[in-house]
Amino acid sequence: MLRTEQLSLARQVDLVFKELQEELSGLSSGTVFMQIRNNVIGKFGIRHNPLSGRCGSFNEEQDGLTSAQQSSFRLMALESLKYKRRWTHGEISYEFAVRQGMVAVDAVLESNYNMANLMIRAPRGPHAGEMADKYLG
């Protein structure tokens, strides 16, 4: 059986969009997010834009993304991976909305680092930290 860590990040993004296909077909706006650790997507999903309520009930969205709009969205998401540099932990989110019949997408790539990991790799010697100490007092 193929494991997630054996798939490229692009292939994992493709799988995420396939899994979200039905949900996206009922939404015209929101944010798709993917949490990444060691270049493996763990948690992913959609943050829906606020629902509009009036007179004690919520209105259901009439139209979601068409299959052509979903395909365009998926291709833009895959294209955005070209801008991911060096980091292996973080989150990628895609804010989307249908405007004039086309899907508009804004991508946010967020890298996360852990200070504990940095401290393990930090130099340990008589002069370690002198530069920081000089500037920090």
SEMIDO-840091 format. One record per residue (C-alpha): y, z negated, x negated; chain. Coordinates in nm, 3 decimals. Example, Ala and Ser with C-alpha at 12.3 -4.5 7.8 and 13.67 -1.06 7.14 Angstrom:
// SEMIDO-840091
<r <-0.450 -0.780 -1.230> "A">
<r <-0.106 -0.714 -1.367> "A">
//
This chain:
// SEMIDO-840091
<r <0.000 0.000 0.000> "A">
<r <0.349 0.091 -0.124> "A">
<r <0.582 -0.204 -0.181> "A">
<r <0.958 -0.204 -0.124> "A">
<r <1.037 -0.268 -0.492> "A">
<r <0.851 0.054 -0.578> "A">
<r <1.096 0.264 -0.372> "A">
<r <1.432 0.388 -0.497> "A">
<r <1.737 0.233 -0.334> "A">
<r <1.817 0.570 -0.174> "A">
<r <1.472 0.584 -0.014> "A">
<r <1.516 0.227 0.112> "A">
<r <1.854 0.320 0.267> "A">
<r <1.684 0.615 0.434> "A">
<r <1.420 0.380 0.580> "A">
<r <1.693 0.144 0.707> "A">
<r <1.858 0.429 0.898> "A">
<r <1.525 0.534 1.047> "A">
<r <1.465 0.175 1.164> "A">
<r <1.816 0.149 1.316> "A">
<r <1.801 0.490 1.486> "A">
<r <1.743 0.361 1.840> "A">
<r <2.009 0.091 1.811> "A">
<r <2.265 0.338 1.668> "A">
<r <2.199 0.574 1.960> "A">
<r <2.354 0.308 2.186> "A">
<r <2.660 0.231 1.972> "A">
<r <2.979 0.423 1.900> "A">
<r <3.116 0.169 1.649> "A">
<r <3.013 -0.126 1.436> "A">
<r <2.904 -0.211 1.083> "A">
<r <2.566 -0.140 0.925> "A">
<r <2.495 -0.389 0.646> "A">
<r <2.226 -0.419 0.377> "A">
<r <2.178 -0.721 0.154> "A">
<r <2.039 -0.629 -0.188> "A">
<r <1.861 -0.842 -0.449> "A">
<r <1.711 -0.684 -0.762> "A">
<r <1.788 -0.340 -0.612> "A">
<r <1.565 -0.418 -0.314> "A">
<r <1.705 -0.428 0.039> "A">
<r <1.611 -0.750 0.211> "A">
<r <1.803 -0.829 0.526> "A">
<r <1.979 -0.545 0.705> "A">
<r <2.121 -0.479 1.049> "A">
<r <2.423 -0.392 1.255> "A">
<r <2.726 -0.604 1.332> "A">
<r <2.847 -0.474 1.665> "A">
<r <3.216 -0.446 1.727> "A">
<r <3.334 -0.693 1.992> "A">
<r <3.222 -0.622 2.346> "A">
<r <3.500 -0.578 2.601> "A">
<r <3.471 -0.802 2.904> "A">
<r <3.667 -0.801 3.228> "A">
<r <3.623 -0.968 3.565> "A">
<r <3.329 -1.179 3.448> "A">
<r <3.115 -0.901 3.297> "A">
<r <3.084 -0.685 2.990> "A">
<r <3.102 -0.308 3.000> "A">
<r <2.813 -0.130 2.835> "A">
<r <2.908 0.147 2.593> "A">
<r <2.850 0.485 2.752> "A">
<r <2.764 0.694 2.449> "A">
<r <2.624 0.604 2.111> "A">
<r <2.576 0.814 1.801> "A">
<r <2.405 1.148 1.859> "A">
<r <2.122 1.252 1.627> "A">
<r <2.365 1.486 1.443> "A">
<r <2.617 1.202 1.399> "A">
<r <2.340 0.970 1.277> "A">
<r <2.228 1.233 1.026> "A">
<r <2.585 1.271 0.900> "A">
<r <2.620 0.891 0.876> "A">
<r <2.293 0.861 0.681> "A">
<r <2.401 1.134 0.436> "A">
<r <2.736 0.959 0.377> "A">
<r <2.553 0.630 0.316> "A">
<r <2.326 0.799 0.061> "A">
<r <2.626 0.966 -0.104> "A">
<r <2.802 0.629 -0.137> "A">
<r <2.519 0.503 -0.362> "A">
<r <2.665 0.723 -0.639> "A">
<r <2.951 0.470 -0.661> "A">
<r <2.723 0.170 -0.718> "A">
<r <2.752 0.077 -1.086> "A">
<r <2.520 -0.150 -1.286> "A">
<r <2.488 -0.433 -1.033> "A">
<r <2.155 -0.526 -0.878> "A">
<r <2.256 -0.801 -0.632> "A">
<r <2.507 -0.771 -0.349> "A">
<r <2.572 -0.612 -0.014> "A">
<r <2.661 -0.267 0.107> "A">
<r <2.826 -0.230 0.445> "A">
<r <2.924 0.079 0.638> "A">
<r <3.187 0.043 0.908> "A">
<r <3.149 0.333 1.151> "A">
<r <3.324 0.468 1.459> "A">
<r <3.313 0.792 1.655> "A">
<r <3.652 0.961 1.643> "A">
<r <3.719 1.299 1.802> "A">
<r <3.344 1.365 1.826> "A">
<r <3.275 1.294 1.459> "A">
<r <3.148 0.977 1.296> "A">
<r <3.396 0.819 1.053> "A">
<r <3.249 0.585 0.790> "A">
<r <3.409 0.339 0.549> "A">
<r <3.171 0.206 0.281> "A">
<r <3.212 -0.129 0.105> "A">
<r <2.996 -0.201 -0.199> "A">
<r <2.995 -0.568 -0.293> "A">
<r <2.838 -0.694 -0.616> "A">
<r <2.721 -1.055 -0.648> "A">
<r <2.664 -1.248 -0.969> "A">
<r <2.529 -1.596 -1.033> "A">
<r <2.705 -1.827 -1.279> "A">
<r <2.378 -2.009 -1.351> "A">
<r <2.229 -1.684 -1.484> "A">
<r <2.538 -1.630 -1.697> "A">
<r <2.513 -1.980 -1.844> "A">
<r <2.153 -1.916 -1.949> "A">
<r <2.268 -1.610 -2.147> "A">
<r <2.590 -1.768 -2.281> "A">
<r <2.613 -1.811 -2.658> "A">
<r <2.545 -2.162 -2.780> "A">
<r <2.695 -2.242 -3.111> "A">
<r <2.978 -2.425 -3.280> "A">
<r <3.229 -2.154 -3.181> "A">
<r <3.101 -2.076 -2.832> "A">
<r <3.376 -2.107 -2.575> "A">
<r <3.660 -2.138 -2.828> "A">
<r <3.841 -1.835 -2.683> "A">
<r <3.824 -1.974 -2.329> "A">
<r <3.927 -2.320 -2.447> "A">
<r <4.226 -2.166 -2.627> "A">
<r <4.356 -2.014 -2.301> "A">
<r <4.253 -2.293 -2.066> "A">
<r <4.395 -2.573 -2.272> "A">
//
